[in-house]
């Protein structure tokens, strides 16, 4: 990665729940300006879809504001995975960008299951809803053939936005290798599904995440108010953006826990020959095109769902609550958010929660998250220190429990999500490492017995 001297980098960062535009300092990596908006799913049209025009307007308004102050001289993009854009010959959307949480008819799902390649080829497990992009493309092609006939190019989601900014259509391996069924990570090429679906000629050229695709189009530069040409970089899948800074600075083995709507666990230097597709393990593909054993669960979504039910809590009372919860065996079992994670088919269940107050339930929720995370790390045989980035890096209870359960050091990277910082690295900047906090394993009385009882209740 060539080191470049950009003073400030603007990043358009689209998560499943929220989107933001961030300006980062090229020397320190600090966020010096940020605006956010909800990522809205629209229910009109032929299927639920993202409000891409709303996001585009939001991005242009933010870039226009930031072009004045603090200013930026490069743009990068990162988005959630499991999404692709289908473009017509003019480069406009031929079909809406499908929401990956849309559930297809059983007949469509069954037909796709017969088409998809073996796990040993793609290291992509069969997912619920549209979490396999291959399933989305099959659904769009078979259910809406007239609309699909207008498709001239297929691009992964970060590259949809870079195409709008530059006019250059591309695909990129971190999004292609993100449980799409479309990629063969061992041989770094498309899987057989691309030919099975008859879409090989529609797939835009593959570019490196580190490539500068071109300058912001003149008409867009005028709208934003850019005084000079600004390069736009190809873009990257968000969890892989979180992983990238650690690939640059750390020596394997180590684990990265990228937290947001999803908790994605990367076992860098781990084993992907023994991944279990039945338990939501897979091989992601990093920005350098290398397969990385991974596991995940929808931990951020689950945390928010349960926290809404719990209501207000007093953080000063959480320590004693953990002791009570462990002693009484108050437990939350998976899955709060169905359709993913290491325990498929399970439904959320509280155990021994009678009389539990809000702090008790919060303590049990953090125990649940830490236990789920330990299972996910074990599934990819992840060793070495555990780096936690994103919102959970600010949750002291979760961090303490995770360190105690795994008996390994946990390195918390506080602040915003690492997705924006990772996307900014694509431009070649090399900021100084940010502050980190190390949580050493502690002995929590009764925790091992609690873990055994939690697994026994699951069984």
C-alpha positions as CSV (number, residue, x, y, z in Angstrom):
1,X,0.0,0.0,0.0
2,X,1.6,3.2,-1.1
3,X,1.6,6.0,1.5
4,X,0.0,9.2,0.1
5,X,-0.2,12.7,1.5
6,X,-3.9,13.4,1.6
7,X,-4.7,15.9,4.3
8,X,-8.3,14.8,4.8
9,X,-10.4,12.0,3.5
10,X,-14.2,12.0,3.2
11,X,-15.8,8.6,3.7
12,X,-19.4,7.7,2.8
13,X,-20.2,4.9,5.3
14,X,-23.5,3.0,4.9
15,X,-24.4,0.6,7.6
16,X,-27.6,-1.5,7.7
17,X,-29.1,0.8,10.4
18,X,-27.5,4.1,9.8
19,X,-25.4,5.9,7.2
20,X,-22.9,8.7,7.7
21,X,-20.4,10.9,5.9
22,X,-17.2,11.4,7.9
23,X,-14.1,13.5,7.3
24,X,-10.9,12.0,8.7
25,X,-7.6,13.6,9.3
26,X,-4.9,12.0,7.1
27,X,-2.2,12.2,9.7
28,X,-4.0,11.1,12.9
29,X,-7.0,9.2,11.5
30,X,-9.3,11.1,13.8
31,X,-12.9,11.9,12.7
32,X,-13.0,15.7,12.5
33,X,-16.5,16.0,11.0
34,X,-19.4,13.7,10.8
35,X,-23.2,13.7,9.9
36,X,-25.5,10.7,10.2
37,X,-28.9,9.6,8.8
38,X,-31.1,6.5,9.2
39,X,-30.8,3.9,6.4
40,X,-34.4,3.7,5.4
41,X,-36.0,0.7,3.7
42,X,-38.9,1.6,1.4
43,X,-41.9,-0.6,1.0
44,X,-43.2,0.6,-2.4
45,X,-42.3,-0.9,-5.8
46,X,-41.8,-4.5,-6.7
47,X,-40.0,-5.4,-3.4
48,X,-38.6,-3.7,-0.2
49,X,-35.6,-1.7,-1.2
50,X,-33.1,0.9,0.1
51,X,-33.8,4.6,-0.3
52,X,-30.8,5.2,-2.5
53,X,-31.9,8.6,-3.7
54,X,-32.4,9.7,-0.2
55,X,-28.9,8.4,0.7
56,X,-27.5,10.1,-2.4
57,X,-29.0,13.5,-1.5
58,X,-27.7,13.1,2.1
59,X,-24.2,12.3,0.8
60,X,-24.2,15.3,-1.6
61,X,-25.4,17.7,1.1
62,X,-22.8,16.4,3.5
63,X,-20.0,16.6,1.0
64,X,-21.1,20.1,-0.1
65,X,-20.9,21.2,3.6
66,X,-17.6,19.5,4.3
67,X,-16.0,20.9,1.1
68,X,-16.2,24.3,2.7
69,X,-14.9,23.2,6.1
70,X,-13.0,21.2,7.1
71,X,-12.3,20.3,3.4
72,X,-11.2,17.0,1.9
73,X,-9.0,15.9,-1.0
74,X,-10.0,12.2,-1.5
75,X,-13.2,10.2,-1.1
76,X,-13.7,6.5,-0.1
77,X,-16.8,4.4,0.4
78,X,-17.8,1.5,2.6
79,X,-21.1,-0.2,2.9
80,X,-22.8,-3.2,4.5
81,X,-22.6,-6.5,2.5
82,X,-25.3,-8.7,1.0
83,X,-26.3,-6.0,-1.5
84,X,-25.8,-5.4,-5.2
85,X,-27.0,-2.8,-7.7
86,X,-28.3,-3.8,-11.1
87,X,-27.6,-1.0,-13.7
88,X,-29.0,-0.4,-17.1
89,X,-27.0,0.6,-20.2
90,X,-27.0,4.3,-19.1
91,X,-25.6,3.4,-15.6
92,X,-28.9,4.0,-13.8
93,X,-30.7,1.5,-11.6
94,X,-32.5,-1.0,-13.7
95,X,-34.1,-2.4,-10.5
96,X,-34.3,-1.1,-7.0
97,X,-31.5,-2.2,-4.6
98,X,-33.1,-5.0,-2.8
99,X,-33.2,-5.1,1.0
100,X,-31.4,-8.2,2.1
101,X,-33.9,-8.8,4.9
102,X,-36.7,-9.4,2.4
103,X,-37.9,-13.0,2.7
104,X,-38.7,-14.8,-0.5
105,X,-41.4,-17.4,-1.2
106,X,-40.6,-21.0,-0.2
107,X,-40.6,-22.1,-3.8
108,X,-38.0,-19.5,-4.7
109,X,-35.8,-20.4,-1.8
110,X,-36.1,-24.1,-2.6
111,X,-35.2,-23.5,-6.3
112,X,-32.2,-21.5,-5.3
113,X,-30.9,-24.1,-2.8
114,X,-30.7,-26.5,-5.7
115,X,-28.6,-24.1,-7.8
116,X,-26.0,-22.9,-5.3
117,X,-22.5,-24.3,-5.2
118,X,-21.2,-26.5,-2.5
119,X,-19.8,-24.8,0.6
120,X,-16.4,-26.3,-0.1
121,X,-16.2,-24.1,-3.3
122,X,-17.5,-20.8,-1.9
123,X,-17.1,-21.1,1.9
124,X,-20.4,-19.3,1.9
125,X,-23.2,-20.9,4.1
126,X,-26.8,-20.9,3.0
127,X,-28.4,-17.8,4.6
128,X,-31.9,-16.7,5.5
129,X,-33.7,-14.0,3.5
130,X,-31.4,-12.4,0.9
131,X,-28.1,-12.6,2.8
132,X,-26.6,-14.6,-0.1
133,X,-26.4,-12.1,-3.1
134,X,-26.8,-15.1,-5.4
135,X,-30.2,-15.7,-3.9
136,X,-31.1,-12.1,-4.5
137,X,-30.1,-12.3,-8.2
138,X,-31.9,-15.5,-8.7
139,X,-35.1,-14.0,-7.2
140,X,-34.8,-10.8,-9.2
141,X,-34.1,-12.7,-12.5
142,X,-36.9,-15.3,-12.1
143,X,-39.6,-13.2,-10.4
144,X,-39.2,-10.0,-12.5
145,X,-37.8,-11.1,-15.9
146,X,-39.0,-8.0,-17.8
147,X,-37.1,-5.7,-15.4
148,X,-34.1,-7.9,-15.3
149,X,-33.9,-7.9,-19.1
150,X,-32.9,-4.3,-18.8
151,X,-29.8,-5.1,-16.7
152,X,-26.5,-4.3,-18.4
153,X,-24.2,-4.4,-15.4
154,X,-24.1,-5.8,-11.9
155,X,-22.0,-4.1,-9.2
156,X,-21.5,-4.7,-5.5
157,X,-23.0,-2.1,-3.2
158,X,-19.9,0.1,-2.3
159,X,-19.1,0.2,-6.0
160,X,-22.5,1.4,-6.9
161,X,-21.7,4.6,-5.0
162,X,-18.2,5.0,-6.4
163,X,-19.8,4.5,-9.9
164,X,-22.2,7.3,-9.3
165,X,-19.3,9.5,-8.2
166,X,-16.9,8.7,-11.1
167,X,-18.9,7.0,-13.8
168,X,-16.7,3.9,-13.5
169,X,-18.5,0.6,-12.8
170,X,-16.6,-2.0,-10.9
171,X,-16.8,-5.0,-8.5
172,X,-14.5,-5.7,-5.6
173,X,-13.5,-8.9,-3.7
174,X,-14.4,-8.0,-0.1
175,X,-18.0,-7.6,-1.2
176,X,-17.9,-10.5,-3.7
177,X,-16.4,-12.8,-1.0
178,X,-18.9,-11.8,1.7
179,X,-21.3,-14.9,1.8
180,X,-22.5,-14.1,-1.7
181,X,-22.2,-17.7,-3.2
182,X,-20.6,-15.9,-6.2
183,X,-16.9,-16.2,-5.2
184,X,-14.4,-19.0,-4.9
185,X,-11.9,-17.7,-2.3
186,X,-9.4,-20.5,-2.7
187,X,-8.8,-19.8,-6.3
188,X,-9.7,-16.0,-6.2
189,X,-12.2,-16.2,-9.0
190,X,-16.0,-16.3,-9.6
191,X,-17.8,-19.5,-8.5
192,X,-19.7,-21.7,-10.9
193,X,-23.0,-19.9,-9.8
194,X,-22.1,-17.0,-12.0
195,X,-22.5,-19.2,-15.1
196,X,-25.4,-21.1,-13.6
197,X,-27.3,-17.8,-13.3
198,X,-26.1,-16.7,-16.7
199,X,-24.7,-13.4,-15.4
200,X,-21.0,-13.6,-16.1
201,X,-21.1,-11.0,-18.9
202,X,-23.1,-8.7,-16.7
203,X,-20.5,-8.6,-13.8
204,X,-18.6,-5.3,-13.9
205,X,-14.7,-5.6,-14.0
206,X,-13.1,-6.4,-10.7
207,X,-10.9,-3.7,-9.2
208,X,-8.7,-3.6,-6.1
209,X,-10.3,-1.8,-3.1
210,X,-7.1,0.4,-3.2
211,X,-7.6,1.6,-6.8
212,X,-8.4,5.2,-7.5
213,X,-11.3,4.7,-10.0
214,X,-11.2,8.3,-11.2
215,X,-12.0,11.9,-10.2
216,X,-15.4,13.1,-9.1
217,X,-17.5,13.7,-12.2
218,X,-17.4,17.4,-13.2
219,X,-21.2,17.8,-12.8
220,X,-21.1,16.3,-9.3
221,X,-18.0,18.3,-8.4
222,X,-19.9,21.4,-9.3
223,X,-22.8,20.5,-7.1
224,X,-20.5,19.7,-4.2
225,X,-18.5,22.8,-4.8
226,X,-15.1,21.2,-5.1
227,X,-12.3,23.6,-6.1
228,X,-10.0,20.9,-7.5
229,X,-10.1,17.4,-8.8
230,X,-10.8,14.9,-6.0
231,X,-10.0,11.1,-6.5
232,X,-12.5,8.5,-5.5
233,X,-11.3,5.1,-4.3
234,X,-13.0,1.8,-5.2
235,X,-14.5,1.1,-1.8
236,X,-14.8,-1.9,0.6
237,X,-17.2,-4.1,2.5
238,X,-17.7,-2.6,6.0
239,X,-16.5,-5.4,8.2
240,X,-13.5,-5.8,6.0
241,X,-12.9,-2.1,6.4
242,X,-12.8,-2.7,10.2
243,X,-10.3,-5.5,9.7
244,X,-7.9,-3.6,7.4
245,X,-6.1,-1.4,9.9
246,X,-5.2,-4.5,11.9
247,X,-3.9,-6.3,8.8
248,X,-1.5,-3.4,8.3
249,X,-0.3,-3.1,11.9
250,X,-0.5,-6.5,13.6
251,X,1.1,-9.9,13.3
252,X,-1.1,-13.0,13.2
253,X,-2.6,-14.7,14.9
254,X,-5.3,-12.4,16.4
255,X,-9.0,-12.0,16.3
256,X,-11.0,-8.9,15.3
257,X,-14.5,-8.5,16.6
258,X,-16.2,-5.9,14.4
259,X,-19.4,-4.7,16.1
260,X,-22.4,-2.9,14.6
261,X,-25.8,-4.3,13.6
262,X,-23.7,-7.5,13.1
263,X,-20.9,-8.8,15.2
264,X,-18.5,-10.2,12.7
265,X,-15.5,-12.2,14.1
266,X,-12.3,-12.6,12.0
267,X,-9.8,-15.3,13.0
268,X,-6.7,-13.9,11.3
269,X,-4.3,-16.8,11.1
270,X,-7.1,-19.2,12.0
271,X,-8.4,-22.3,10.3
272,X,-11.0,-22.2,7.5
273,X,-10.7,-25.9,6.6
274,X,-13.0,-26.9,9.5
275,X,-15.7,-24.2,9.1
276,X,-19.3,-25.4,9.8
277,X,-21.8,-23.9,7.3
278,X,-24.6,-24.9,9.6
279,X,-23.4,-22.5,12.3
280,X,-23.0,-19.3,10.2
281,X,-19.2,-19.6,9.7
282,X,-17.7,-18.6,6.4
283,X,-14.6,-17.3,4.7
284,X,-14.6,-13.6,4.2
285,X,-12.1,-12.2,1.7
286,X,-9.9,-9.3,3.0
287,X,-8.8,-6.2,1.0
288,X,-5.7,-8.1,-0.3
289,X,-7.8,-10.9,-1.7
290,X,-7.0,-13.5,1.1
291,X,-9.6,-15.8,2.7
292,X,-10.1,-15.1,6.4
293,X,-12.2,-17.6,8.6
294,X,-15.1,-15.7,10.0
295,X,-18.2,-16.2,12.1
296,X,-21.0,-13.9,13.1
297,X,-24.3,-13.2,14.8
298,X,-26.6,-10.2,14.8
299,X,-25.4,-9.0,18.2
300,X,-25.9,-5.2,17.7
301,X,-29.5,-5.7,16.6
302,X,-30.1,-8.1,19.5
303,X,-28.6,-5.7,22.0
304,X,-30.9,-2.9,20.8
305,X,-34.0,-5.1,20.8
306,X,-33.5,-6.3,24.4
307,X,-32.4,-2.9,25.7
308,X,-35.6,-1.4,24.5
309,X,-37.5,-4.0,26.5
310,X,-35.3,-3.4,29.6
311,X,-35.6,0.3,29.7
312,X,-33.4,2.7,31.7
313,X,-30.6,1.2,33.8
314,X,-28.1,2.5,36.4
315,X,-24.6,1.6,35.3
316,X,-23.3,1.9,38.9
317,X,-25.5,-1.1,39.8
318,X,-24.3,-3.5,37.1
319,X,-21.4,-5.0,39.1
320,X,-23.6,-6.3,41.9
321,X,-26.2,-7.3,39.2
322,X,-23.6,-9.6,37.5
323,X,-23.0,-11.4,40.8
324,X,-26.8,-11.9,41.4
325,X,-27.4,-13.1,37.8
326,X,-24.6,-15.6,37.9
327,X,-25.7,-16.9,41.4
328,X,-29.4,-17.2,40.4
329,X,-28.7,-18.4,36.9
330,X,-30.7,-15.7,35.2
331,X,-30.0,-16.4,31.5
332,X,-31.0,-15.2,28.0
333,X,-30.7,-17.9,25.4
334,X,-30.4,-17.4,21.6
335,X,-31.7,-16.2,19.2
336,X,-33.1,-12.8,19.8
337,X,-32.8,-12.0,16.1
338,X,-33.6,-15.2,14.2
339,X,-32.0,-16.3,10.9
340,X,-28.3,-16.1,11.7
341,X,-25.6,-17.0,14.2
342,X,-24.1,-20.2,15.6
343,X,-27.3,-21.6,17.0
344,X,-29.7,-21.9,14.0
345,X,-33.3,-22.7,14.7
346,X,-33.2,-21.6,18.4
347,X,-35.7,-19.0,19.7
348,X,-34.9,-16.5,22.5
349,X,-35.8,-17.7,26.0
350,X,-35.3,-16.1,29.4
351,X,-34.5,-18.5,32.2
352,X,-34.9,-17.7,36.0
353,X,-35.8,-14.1,35.2
354,X,-38.7,-13.9,37.8
355,X,-38.0,-10.9,40.0
356,X,-35.1,-9.7,37.9
357,X,-34.8,-5.9,37.8
358,X,-33.6,-3.8,34.8
359,X,-29.9,-4.1,35.9
360,X,-30.2,-7.8,36.3
361,X,-31.6,-8.2,32.8
362,X,-28.9,-5.9,31.4
363,X,-26.2,-8.0,33.1
364,X,-27.7,-11.2,31.6
365,X,-27.8,-9.5,28.2
366,X,-24.1,-8.7,28.4
367,X,-23.4,-12.3,29.5
368,X,-25.4,-13.5,26.5
369,X,-23.4,-11.3,24.1
370,X,-20.1,-12.4,25.6
371,X,-21.0,-16.1,25.5
372,X,-22.2,-15.9,21.9
373,X,-19.0,-14.1,21.0
374,X,-16.9,-16.8,22.7
375,X,-18.7,-19.5,20.7
376,X,-18.2,-17.6,17.4
377,X,-14.4,-17.2,18.1
378,X,-14.1,-20.9,19.0
379,X,-15.8,-21.9,15.8
380,X,-13.1,-20.2,13.7
381,X,-10.3,-21.4,16.0
382,X,-9.2,-17.8,16.6
383,X,-6.2,-17.4,18.8
384,X,-4.1,-14.5,20.1
385,X,-5.5,-11.2,21.4
386,X,-9.1,-10.2,20.7
387,X,-9.5,-6.7,19.2
388,X,-13.0,-5.2,19.7
389,X,-14.0,-2.2,17.6
390,X,-17.2,-0.4,17.1
391,X,-20.0,0.3,19.7
392,X,-19.2,-2.7,21.9
393,X,-15.7,-1.4,22.5
394,X,-17.5,1.1,24.8
395,X,-19.4,-1.6,26.8
396,X,-17.2,-2.3,29.8
397,X,-19.4,-5.0,31.1
398,X,-19.3,-7.0,27.8
399,X,-15.5,-6.5,27.5
400,X,-14.8,-7.7,31.0
401,X,-17.0,-10.8,30.5
402,X,-15.5,-11.6,27.1
403,X,-11.9,-11.4,28.5
404,X,-12.9,-13.6,31.5
405,X,-14.7,-16.2,29.4
406,X,-11.9,-16.5,26.7
407,X,-9.1,-16.1,29.2
408,X,-7.4,-13.8,26.7
409,X,-6.6,-10.1,26.5
410,X,-9.2,-8.0,24.9
411,X,-8.1,-4.8,23.2
412,X,-10.9,-2.2,23.0
413,X,-10.7,0.5,20.3
414,X,-13.1,3.2,21.6
415,X,-14.7,5.9,19.5
416,X,-16.7,5.4,16.3
417,X,-16.8,2.3,14.2
418,X,-13.6,1.3,12.5
419,X,-15.3,1.1,9.2
420,X,-14.6,4.7,8.3
421,X,-11.0,4.5,9.3
422,X,-10.5,1.4,7.3
423,X,-12.1,2.8,4.2
424,X,-9.9,5.9,4.5
425,X,-6.8,3.7,4.5
426,X,-7.7,2.7,0.9
427,X,-6.4,6.1,-0.2
428,X,-2.9,5.3,1.0
429,X,-2.8,7.5,4.1
430,X,-1.0,6.0,7.1
431,X,-2.2,7.7,10.2
432,X,-0.7,7.2,13.7
433,X,-2.3,4.3,15.6
434,X,-5.2,5.4,17.8
435,X,-5.7,5.0,21.5
436,X,-6.5,1.5,22.7
437,X,-7.5,0.0,26.0
438,X,-6.4,-3.4,27.1
439,X,-8.8,-5.5,29.3
440,X,-6.9,-8.3,31.0
441,X,-8.8,-11.5,32.0
442,X,-10.1,-11.5,35.5
443,X,-11.6,-14.3,37.6
444,X,-15.4,-13.9,38.1
445,X,-16.7,-16.2,40.7
446,X,-19.2,-18.7,39.3
447,X,-18.7,-17.7,35.6
448,X,-17.5,-21.1,34.4
449,X,-20.4,-22.9,36.0
450,X,-22.8,-20.3,34.5
451,X,-21.3,-20.9,31.1
452,X,-21.7,-24.7,31.5
453,X,-25.3,-24.2,32.6
454,X,-26.0,-21.9,29.6
455,X,-24.7,-24.5,27.1
456,X,-26.6,-27.2,28.9
457,X,-29.8,-25.2,28.6
458,X,-29.2,-24.8,24.9
459,X,-28.7,-28.6,24.5
